[in-house]
Amino acid sequence: MTIPVIKLKPQRPDRRRHPWVYDNEIADGPDAAFEDGDVVKVRDSRGRIQGAGYLNSRSRIAFRYLTRNPDENIDATFWRKRVKAAYDYRVDRYAYRKQLPGAYRLIHGEADGIPGLVADVYGKYVVVQFLALGLEQFREDIIQGIVLATSAEGVYERSDSTIRELEGLEQVKGVVWGQEPPDLLEFEDEGAILLANIKNGAKTGLFLDQLENQKAAAREAHGRDVLNCFSYTGIFGLRSGLMGAKSVTDVEISEHFNALNEKQWERNGLSVPHKIVTENVFDHLRELDTQDFRTDMIILDPPAFTKKRANREGAIRGYNEINRMALKLLRPGGVLVTCSCSHHLTVDEFSDIVYGASVDAHRELKLIELRGQPADHPVLLDAPESSYLKCMILAVS
């Protein structure tokens, strides 16, 4: 079978190993019959074959590399090997625990050589997100590879992201293999009982990239009054309670997530005073400031304030404001845990924003710990975008 070929314009050195090719980097092609989502080969500007991947002319990210070996067959064996390699990578990273976590990311898109795919394991179930058109023709092979690697009892699809629409795809969700998962999954993670709604929760049910940061932050919570903002289902607060916080207040605008938070807190049997506030975090912090409220520890884990580079300036103002307000509410000797999941802000840029907020709030900061994403969310050095999560734990005076 003839595989179509595209030719690239001259690329900057930092783009030559990147797993994406943008639409404005393509000079010619494809040179044969082609449908969006098909596998094509790619030549550089000098005509040298660079590899193969899938092409979608309707997407800003037009081409995604699958392999740098142009002779490699993209078949069921290929996908089984990729999924098995991703699984083995996690086994190696968590060898010190002698078992994989109760929930973890199995496939992290480009970083695991399967661009556009997310697969998260929750006990006996796997939640998948197919976010690129090129994956659609291979979905059965990929799902079988996941089942073989994990021995899952069921695979549930959560391809209900707006990213699908950028690829010309409809949003879909539901069981794609095996048993249907329960409405609420429960698993144990290093002393905490966590609850996940994989059918209707955010992302695939939980923000698995924050599980290790939640434990690290909780180490600073002992004996402190903790205010956990943008709490979602409250795991930062729960971990703080388990580590001996004096009290925990979670602030989250969603009543649905707050109900799950309350159930999770009860399931862990904690006697630590716990309050849930259903309110917009910005509004709540402004109101607390008028009351001369002070606390010992504040956790900020907001959603990405920007998913587009064009909105960076507004996001920077938002991050500055939320950190400035939090710093004003902390007692001397307090702790600020502040996070950003926007890949449009680098670590240095986010650090500068937090520093600027401290100047505005007339507070001095000492960095206790600078953290990112965990081992099951690997960063591909060829793709700076794969490094997105920032978590700063700071002493405030």
C-alpha positions as CSV (number, residue, x, y, z in Angstrom):
1,M,0.0,0.0,0.0
2,T,1.3,3.4,-0.9
3,I,1.7,5.7,2.1
4,P,1.2,9.4,1.3
5,V,4.2,11.7,2.0
6,I,4.3,15.3,3.2
7,K,7.3,17.7,2.9
8,L,8.2,20.2,5.6
9,K,9.5,23.7,5.3
10,P,12.9,24.4,6.9
11,Q,12.5,24.0,10.7
12,R,14.2,25.7,13.6
13,P,16.5,23.2,15.5
14,D,14.2,23.1,18.5
15,R,11.3,22.0,16.2
16,R,13.1,19.1,14.5
17,R,12.6,16.5,17.2
18,H,9.2,17.8,18.4
19,P,6.4,15.2,18.1
20,W,4.1,17.8,16.5
21,V,4.2,19.5,13.2
22,Y,2.0,22.6,12.9
23,D,0.0,23.3,9.7
24,N,2.2,26.3,8.8
25,E,5.3,24.1,8.9
26,I,4.1,21.9,6.0
27,A,5.4,22.9,2.5
28,D,3.8,20.2,0.3
29,G,1.6,17.2,0.3
30,P,0.2,14.7,0.9
31,D,1.3,13.5,-2.5
32,A,-1.3,10.6,-2.8
33,A,-4.9,9.8,-2.0
34,F,-5.4,10.8,1.6
35,E,-8.2,11.2,4.2
36,D,-7.7,13.2,7.4
37,G,-6.5,10.9,10.2
38,D,-4.5,8.7,7.8
39,V,-0.9,7.7,8.5
40,V,1.6,9.5,6.3
41,K,5.4,9.7,6.0
42,V,7.2,13.0,6.4
43,R,10.2,14.4,4.6
44,D,12.3,17.3,5.9
45,S,13.0,20.4,3.6
46,R,16.0,18.5,2.1
47,G,13.8,15.5,1.2
48,R,15.0,13.1,3.9
49,I,12.4,10.8,5.4
50,Q,12.0,11.7,9.1
51,G,9.3,9.2,10.2
52,A,5.6,8.5,10.1
53,G,2.5,9.6,11.9
54,Y,-1.1,10.7,11.4
55,L,-2.1,13.9,9.6
56,N,-5.2,16.0,10.1
57,S,-5.4,19.0,7.8
58,R,-8.2,20.5,9.8
59,S,-6.1,20.8,13.0
60,R,-3.6,23.4,14.0
61,I,-1.4,20.5,15.1
62,A,-1.5,18.9,11.6
63,F,0.9,16.0,12.0
64,R,1.8,13.9,15.0
65,Y,4.8,11.6,14.9
66,L,4.2,7.9,15.8
67,T,7.6,6.7,14.8
68,R,11.0,8.0,13.6
69,N,11.4,4.7,11.7
70,P,9.6,5.1,8.4
71,D,9.7,1.4,7.8
72,E,7.9,0.4,11.0
73,N,4.4,-1.0,10.5
74,I,1.6,0.7,12.4
75,D,-0.4,-2.4,13.2
76,A,-1.9,-4.2,16.2
77,T,1.6,-5.4,17.3
78,F,2.8,-1.8,17.2
79,W,0.1,-0.6,19.6
80,R,0.5,-3.5,21.9
81,K,4.2,-2.8,22.2
82,R,3.6,0.9,22.9
83,V,1.1,0.2,25.6
84,K,3.3,-2.5,27.2
85,A,6.2,-0.1,27.2
86,A,4.2,2.5,28.9
87,Y,3.0,0.0,31.5
88,D,6.6,-1.2,32.1
89,Y,7.7,2.3,32.5
90,R,5.2,2.8,35.4
91,V,6.2,-0.5,37.0
92,D,9.8,0.7,37.0
93,R,9.0,4.1,38.5
94,Y,6.9,2.6,41.3
95,A,9.2,-0.4,42.0
96,Y,10.0,1.1,45.4
97,R,6.4,0.7,46.4
98,K,6.5,-3.0,45.3
99,Q,3.2,-2.4,43.5
100,L,1.5,0.2,41.3
101,P,-0.7,2.8,42.9
102,G,-4.4,2.3,43.2
103,A,-4.8,4.9,40.5
104,Y,-2.2,6.1,38.1
105,R,-1.8,7.4,34.5
106,L,-0.9,4.6,32.2
107,I,-0.5,6.6,28.9
108,H,0.4,10.2,28.8
109,G,0.0,11.0,25.1
110,E,3.2,12.0,23.2
111,A,5.4,11.2,26.2
112,D,4.5,7.6,25.8
113,G,4.6,7.6,22.0
114,I,0.8,7.6,21.5
115,P,0.0,11.2,20.7
116,G,-3.5,12.3,21.6
117,L,-4.3,9.4,24.0
118,V,-4.8,9.6,27.7
119,A,-5.4,6.4,29.7
120,D,-5.8,6.4,33.5
121,V,-6.1,3.3,35.7
122,Y,-8.5,3.2,38.6
123,G,-8.2,-0.2,40.2
124,K,-9.8,-2.7,37.9
125,Y,-11.0,-0.1,35.4
126,V,-9.2,2.1,32.8
127,V,-10.5,5.4,31.6
128,V,-9.4,6.5,28.1
129,Q,-9.6,9.7,26.2
130,F,-9.1,9.6,22.4
131,L,-8.2,13.2,21.6
132,A,-6.8,13.0,18.1
133,L,-8.5,12.0,14.8
134,G,-5.6,9.8,13.9
135,L,-6.3,7.4,16.8
136,E,-9.8,6.6,15.7
137,Q,-8.9,3.9,13.2
138,F,-6.7,2.2,15.7
139,R,-9.0,2.4,18.8
140,E,-9.8,-1.3,19.0
141,D,-6.1,-2.3,18.8
142,I,-5.2,0.2,21.4
143,I,-8.0,-0.9,23.8
144,Q,-6.9,-4.5,23.4
145,G,-3.3,-3.5,24.2
146,I,-4.5,-1.7,27.4
147,V,-6.5,-4.7,28.5
148,L,-3.6,-7.1,27.9
149,A,-1.2,-4.9,29.8
150,T,-3.4,-4.1,32.8
151,S,-5.8,-7.1,33.0
152,A,-8.5,-4.5,33.4
153,E,-12.1,-5.7,33.9
154,G,-13.6,-2.7,32.1
155,V,-12.6,0.3,29.9
156,Y,-14.6,3.4,30.0
157,E,-14.3,6.3,27.5
158,R,-14.3,9.9,28.6
159,S,-13.7,11.5,25.2
160,D,-16.0,14.4,26.2
161,S,-13.3,17.0,25.9
162,T,-13.6,20.1,23.7
163,I,-10.2,19.2,22.4
164,R,-12.0,16.6,20.2
165,E,-13.9,19.4,18.4
166,L,-10.6,21.0,17.3
167,E,-9.9,17.6,15.6
168,G,-13.3,17.6,13.9
169,L,-14.6,14.9,16.3
170,E,-17.7,14.7,18.3
171,Q,-17.5,14.2,22.1
172,V,-18.3,10.7,23.3
173,K,-18.4,8.8,26.6
174,G,-19.4,5.3,27.7
175,V,-18.2,1.7,28.1
176,V,-16.0,0.6,25.3
177,W,-14.9,-2.8,26.6
178,G,-15.8,-5.2,29.4
179,Q,-17.8,-4.3,32.6
180,E,-19.3,-0.9,33.3
181,P,-17.6,0.7,36.3
182,P,-19.7,1.7,39.4
183,D,-20.9,5.3,39.7
184,L,-18.3,5.8,42.5
185,L,-14.9,4.0,42.7
186,E,-13.0,3.7,45.9
187,F,-9.3,3.0,46.3
188,E,-6.6,3.2,49.0
189,D,-3.6,5.4,48.5
190,E,-0.9,5.4,51.2
191,G,-3.2,5.7,54.1
192,A,-6.1,7.6,52.4
193,I,-9.3,6.2,51.1
194,L,-10.1,8.2,47.9
195,L,-13.3,8.3,45.9
196,A,-13.5,8.9,42.2
197,N,-16.5,9.5,39.9
198,I,-14.9,8.4,36.6
199,K,-18.2,8.8,34.7
200,N,-19.0,12.4,35.5
201,G,-16.0,13.9,37.4
202,A,-13.5,16.3,35.9
203,K,-11.0,14.9,33.4
204,T,-11.0,11.1,34.0
205,G,-12.4,11.4,37.5
206,L,-9.5,12.8,39.5
207,F,-6.5,15.0,38.9
208,L,-4.0,12.2,39.2
209,D,-1.1,14.5,38.5
210,Q,-1.6,16.1,41.9
211,L,-1.6,13.0,44.1
212,E,2.1,13.3,45.1
213,N,1.9,17.0,45.5
214,Q,-1.0,16.6,47.9
215,K,1.1,14.4,50.1
216,A,4.0,16.8,50.0
217,A,1.8,19.8,50.9
218,A,0.2,17.8,53.7
219,R,3.6,17.4,55.4
220,E,3.4,21.2,56.2
221,A,-0.2,21.0,57.6
222,H,0.4,19.6,61.1
223,G,-1.1,21.8,63.8
224,R,-2.3,24.4,61.2
225,D,-5.6,25.8,60.2
226,V,-5.8,25.0,56.5
227,L,-7.8,26.8,53.8
228,N,-7.9,24.7,50.6
229,C,-9.1,26.7,47.6
230,F,-10.4,25.2,44.3
231,S,-10.7,22.0,46.3
232,Y,-12.6,19.9,43.8
233,T,-13.2,16.7,45.8
234,G,-11.0,17.9,48.6
235,I,-7.9,15.6,48.5
236,F,-5.4,18.4,49.4
237,G,-7.6,19.0,52.5
238,L,-8.1,15.4,53.3
239,R,-4.4,14.7,53.2
240,S,-3.9,17.7,55.5
241,G,-6.4,16.3,57.9
242,L,-4.7,12.9,57.9
243,M,-1.3,14.6,58.7
244,G,-2.7,16.4,61.8
245,A,-4.1,19.7,60.6
246,K,-5.9,21.7,63.3
247,S,-8.8,22.4,61.0
248,V,-9.6,22.2,57.3
249,T,-11.8,24.4,55.2
250,D,-12.4,23.5,51.5
251,V,-13.7,26.1,49.1
252,E,-15.3,24.8,45.8
253,I,-18.0,26.3,43.6
254,S,-19.5,22.9,42.6
255,E,-22.1,21.4,44.9
256,H,-21.7,18.1,43.2
257,F,-18.0,17.9,43.9
258,N,-18.6,19.1,47.5
259,A,-21.0,16.3,48.1
260,L,-18.3,13.8,47.1
261,N,-15.8,15.7,49.3
262,E,-18.1,15.3,52.3
263,K,-18.6,11.5,51.6
264,Q,-14.9,11.0,51.2
265,W,-14.1,12.8,54.5
266,E,-16.7,10.6,56.3
267,R,-15.3,7.5,54.7
268,N,-11.9,8.3,56.2
269,G,-13.3,8.7,59.7
270,L,-11.5,11.9,60.5
271,S,-12.4,13.9,63.6
272,V,-10.6,17.0,62.5
273,P,-12.9,20.0,62.2
274,H,-13.9,20.2,58.5
275,K,-16.0,22.9,56.7
276,I,-17.0,23.0,53.1
277,V,-17.8,26.3,51.5
278,T,-19.7,26.4,48.2
279,E,-18.6,29.6,46.6
280,N,-16.4,31.2,44.0
281,V,-12.9,31.3,45.4
282,F,-12.1,34.9,44.3
283,D,-15.3,36.2,45.9
284,H,-14.7,34.1,49.1
285,L,-11.2,35.4,49.6
286,R,-12.3,39.0,49.0
287,E,-15.0,38.5,51.7
288,L,-12.5,37.0,54.1
289,D,-10.2,40.0,53.7
290,T,-13.0,42.3,54.7
291,Q,-13.4,40.2,57.9
292,D,-9.8,40.4,58.9
293,F,-9.7,36.6,58.6
294,R,-6.3,35.0,59.0
295,T,-5.1,31.4,58.7
296,D,-2.0,29.3,58.9
297,M,-1.9,27.6,55.5
298,I,-3.6,28.2,52.2
299,I,-3.6,25.9,49.2
300,L,-4.4,27.2,45.7
301,D,-5.0,24.6,43.0
302,P,-7.0,26.5,40.4
303,P,-8.0,25.2,36.9
304,A,-5.8,26.5,34.1
305,F,-6.5,30.2,33.7
306,T,-5.5,30.0,30.1
307,K,-5.5,27.2,27.5
308,K,-4.5,29.6,24.7
309,R,-1.3,31.6,24.4
310,A,-3.4,34.6,23.3
311,N,-5.0,34.7,26.8
312,R,-1.7,34.7,28.7
313,E,-1.9,38.3,30.0
314,G,-5.3,37.7,31.5
315,A,-4.1,34.5,33.1
316,I,-1.0,36.3,34.6
317,R,-3.3,38.9,36.2
318,G,-5.5,36.1,37.6
319,Y,-2.6,34.2,39.1
320,N,-1.2,37.4,40.6
321,E,-4.5,38.3,42.1
322,I,-5.3,35.0,43.6
323,N,-1.8,34.6,45.1
324,R,-1.8,38.2,46.4
325,M,-5.1,37.7,48.1
326,A,-4.0,34.5,49.7
327,L,-0.8,35.9,51.0
328,K,-2.7,38.8,52.7
329,L,-4.7,36.2,54.6
330,L,-1.8,34.2,56.0
331,R,-0.4,34.7,59.5
332,P,3.3,35.2,59.8
333,G,5.0,31.8,59.7
334,G,2.3,30.5,57.5
335,V,2.5,28.3,54.4
336,L,1.3,28.9,50.9
337,V,0.9,26.0,48.4
338,T,0.3,27.4,45.0
339,C,-0.2,25.6,41.7
340,S,-0.6,26.2,38.0
341,C,-1.4,23.6,35.3
342,S,-1.1,25.9,32.4
343,H,1.6,24.8,30.0
344,H,1.6,28.3,28.5
345,L,3.4,29.5,31.7
346,T,6.9,28.1,32.4
347,V,8.2,27.4,35.9
348,D,10.2,30.6,35.8
349,E,7.3,32.7,34.7
350,F,5.0,31.3,37.3
351,S,7.7,31.8,40.0
352,D,7.9,35.5,38.9
353,I,4.1,35.9,39.2
354,V,4.1,34.5,42.7
355,Y,7.1,36.7,43.6
356,G,5.3,39.7,42.2
357,A,2.2,38.9,44.3
358,S,4.4,38.7,47.4
359,V,5.8,42.2,46.7
360,D,2.3,43.5,46.2
361,A,1.2,41.9,49.5
362,H,4.3,43.0,51.4
363,R,5.2,39.4,52.4
364,E,8.5,37.6,52.2
365,L,8.7,34.1,50.8
366,K,11.0,31.2,51.2
367,L,10.8,28.2,48.9
368,I,10.3,25.0,50.8
369,E,9.8,22.9,47.8
370,L,9.3,23.3,44.0
371,R,7.4,20.4,42.5
372,G,6.0,19.3,39.2
373,Q,4.1,16.4,37.8
374,P,4.7,12.8,39.0
375,A,6.5,10.0,37.3
376,D,3.4,8.6,35.7
377,H,3.0,11.9,33.8
378,P,6.4,11.9,32.1
379,V,7.9,15.0,30.5
380,L,9.2,14.5,27.0
381,L,12.2,16.8,26.7
382,D,11.6,17.1,22.9
383,A,8.1,18.6,23.8
384,P,8.2,21.5,26.3
385,E,4.4,21.4,26.4
386,S,4.5,18.1,28.2
387,S,5.9,19.9,31.2
388,Y,2.9,21.8,32.5
389,L,2.3,21.3,36.2
390,K,3.9,23.7,38.8
391,C,3.6,23.4,42.5
392,M,5.4,25.7,44.9
393,I,5.3,25.2,48.7
394,L,6.4,28.4,50.4
395,A,7.0,29.7,53.9
396,V,5.5,33.1,54.4
397,S,6.8,35.8,56.8
